[in-house]
């Protein structure tokens, strides 16, 4: 995956999640931006994420595995925002 420097950062509220890797998750359906705060303290935004992937992430038994398999390895543009 590559960071896309031309993408505008979207500010959103995140919901806390129970996960060994993820701390909180937010999604803006209008812009298809997924924002994830990791337990490491870093926050990333992922662009062009379909709503079904966000929904799947929120209902996944293992959010870290779901993220890794469907979003991180999905070749979506992303940017570290914190």
JOTA-V546588 format. One record per helix or strand of 2 or more residues. SS is the DSSP state (h for helix, s for strand). FROM is the first residue (numbers start at 1). LEN is the number of residues. If there is no record, write none. Layout:
SS;FROM;LEN
SS;FROM;LEN
//
This chain:
s;15;2
s;22;7
s;33;6
s;43;5
h;51;9
h;63;8
h;72;3
s;78;3
//
